[in-house]
Amino acid sequence: MDVPLWLALLVVGWLGIKLARPPWWLVTVLVIGGYFVAGSFLAPVLGTVLK
């Protein structure tokens, strides 16, 4: 079964929010911060560190 990545991330994110119940401001900061870091010059550095 092939599941699109966006659908898998949506389901995992929804389960994480429902089960862990983090504050909404933290979720927002992580999503927006991750979006901006992925497009910056730090992306290749973080990519090698996280591998």
C-alpha positions as CSV (number, residue, x, y, z in Angstrom):
1,M,0.0,0.0,0.0
2,D,1.4,3.4,-1.0
3,V,0.6,6.2,1.3
4,P,1.5,9.8,0.3
5,L,4.0,11.4,2.5
6,W,1.8,14.4,3.3
7,L,-1.0,12.1,4.4
8,A,1.3,10.1,6.7
9,L,2.7,13.3,8.2
10,L,-0.8,14.6,8.7
11,V,-1.9,11.5,10.5
12,V,1.2,11.3,12.7
13,G,0.9,15.0,13.6
14,W,-2.7,14.7,14.4
15,L,-2.1,11.6,16.7
16,G,0.8,13.4,18.3
17,I,-1.3,16.5,19.1
18,K,-4.2,14.3,20.4
19,L,-2.0,12.1,22.6
20,A,0.7,14.4,23.9
21,R,-1.4,17.6,24.0
22,P,1.4,20.2,23.5
23,P,0.4,23.8,23.6
24,W,-0.8,25.2,20.3
25,W,1.8,28.0,20.3
26,L,4.6,25.4,20.5
27,V,3.1,23.5,17.5
28,T,2.9,26.7,15.5
29,V,6.4,27.7,16.3
30,L,7.8,24.3,15.3
31,V,5.9,24.2,12.1
32,I,6.7,27.8,11.0
33,G,10.3,27.5,12.2
34,G,10.8,24.3,10.4
35,Y,9.4,25.8,7.2
36,F,11.7,28.8,7.4
37,V,14.8,26.7,8.3
38,A,14.2,24.3,5.4
39,G,14.5,27.1,2.9
40,S,17.5,28.8,4.5
41,F,21.2,28.2,4.2
42,L,21.1,26.1,7.4
43,A,19.2,23.3,5.6
44,P,22.2,21.4,4.3
45,V,24.0,21.7,7.7
46,L,20.9,20.4,9.6
47,G,20.5,17.7,7.0
48,T,23.9,16.3,7.7
49,V,23.5,16.6,11.4
50,L,20.2,14.8,11.5
51,K,21.3,11.9,9.3
